[in-house]
Amino acid sequence: MSAQVYGRTFWVALAIGAAVMVYGASGLVSDAGFGASANVAGWLLGADVGNDFFLAPLACLVGAAVARVLPHWCRAPVQAALLTTGVLLIVVFPALRGYGRATVPDNPSVQPLDYTTATLTAVSAVWAVAGVWLVVRLVTSGPGRRRPPIRATRGDHPTSPR
């Protein structure tokens, strides 16, 4: 196995990304102080560990269970909708919990919207799109209709010469 060689684009992107991270971290420390910055760093570390040891394995288990239970023609729409719903709920979780309201209770502009209704609307839209996708797949996969293969079959690798 040979060592991976990185191109010029990788190193330029790495330098830019590192500079942005250093700028953001120094801005956080100068604006909020070292104590608050340590809290943010702890939260980020906890979020990373939580993702790697809880959320990612859970997503893999749910995806595998759906793949075992559902027929082939409806797996992709259901898995995509489940994944999108999960990401949406992770993103909207702080707003649903009302984080920030207690910090400034006399400011009505802090989380002024009905986030529960908005979340339910977004999740409904995701599953409506999945439903349309399912109907299209059902109609196009009937008997006598040949759909193109959705993934490479054994011996048909995208990197193999034709």
N, C-alpha and C positions, 0 to 999 in steps of 0.2 A: 504494500500500500504506500503510495507516494504522498508526500506532504502537500497540503493545499497551498497554491500560490494565489495571492491576492493581487488584483490589478490596481491601477492608479485610481480608478473611481472609488474603490473601497477605502483607500487611505485618505483621499480627499473628504469623503463622506464621514469617515471616522474623526478626522480633525475638526470638521465643522460641528459634528454632533458633540464632541468633547468640549469645544469652546462654548456652545450653547448651554450645555449642562453646567459648566463652571460659572458662566454668567448668571444663570438662574439660581444656583446655589448661593453665590455671593450676594445676589439681590435679596434672597430670602433671609440670609443671616443679617444683612445690614438693615432691612426693614423690620423684621420681626424679632430679632435678637437670637442669641444662641439657644436659649431654652425652648422657644417655640420651634426653631429649626430642628432641634433634636426630636421634638414630638412629631414633626412632619416626617423626618427620616425613619422614626420608629413605625409610624403608620404605613409608610411605603414599604418597609421591610416586611411588616405583617401582611400587607396586601399581597406582596409577591409570594410569601410562603403559603398564604391561604390559597392563592391561585394554583401554585404548583402542587400542593399536597391535598387539596380538597376539590376545587372547582374543575380543574382539568381532568382528574380521574373520574369525577362524577359525570362530566360531559362525555367522556369516552365510554363509560358504562351505559349511559342512557342511549348513546348512538348505537352501541353494539346490541343492546336489548331491542331497540326499534328495528335494527337490521335483521334480527332473528325472527321477530314476530310478524312484521308487515311483509306483504308481497313485494316483489321487486319493483313493480311499476309505481308504487307510491312511497318508496323509501326516501328518495331525495327531497321531495317537497316537505314531508313531515320532519325529516332531520333538519332541513334548512329553517323551517319555522320554529322548531324547538331551540335551535342554536340562536336564532335571532331574538326569540322571546327571552332566553336566558341572558343574553348580553344587554337587552333593553332593561330587564329587571335589575341587573347589577348597576347599570348607569343611573337609573332613577331611584335606587334605594335610598340615598340620602334625602332626596326631596320628599319621598313618601314618609320617611321617619320624622321629617320636620327639623332636621339639623339646621341650626342657625337662627331659628325663631327665638329661642330662649336668650340668645346673646344680645339681641336688640328688640325687646318685646314692644317698645313703643313705635317701631318703624314698620308701617303697614306694607312697605315695598319689599320686605324680606319674605320671599316665597309667597307672593300674593295669589298664585293660581291654585286651581283645584287639580293637584297632581294625580290623584286617584283616578279621576275621570279621564284625564289626558293619557295616563298609562293604559287604562282599559281600552281606550280608543286606538292607541298605537298597537297594542297586542291584537285587537280585533282586526285591524288593517293587515297585520302580518299574516294572520290565519286566513283572512279573506283572499289574499294573494296566493297563499298555499292552496286554498280550495280551488281557485281558478286553475292553478298549475296542475292540480290533481285531475280536474275535469278534462283539461287539454290532454294530459297523458293518457287518461282512460279512453278518450275518443280516438287518439292516434295510435293506440296499441291494441286495437281490436283485431279479431281474426282476419287474416288476409291482408293485413297492413304490415309492411316491413319497415320498422324504424331503424335508423342507422345505429350502430353500436355506440353505447355511451362511454365505454372504456375499452382499453386494449384487451384483446383476448390472448390466450396462451400462444406464444410464438409471434405475436403481432405487437412488437414493442415500438414505441414512437422513435427510438433512437436507432433502430435497425435499418440498414439500407434496403430500399425497395427494388 
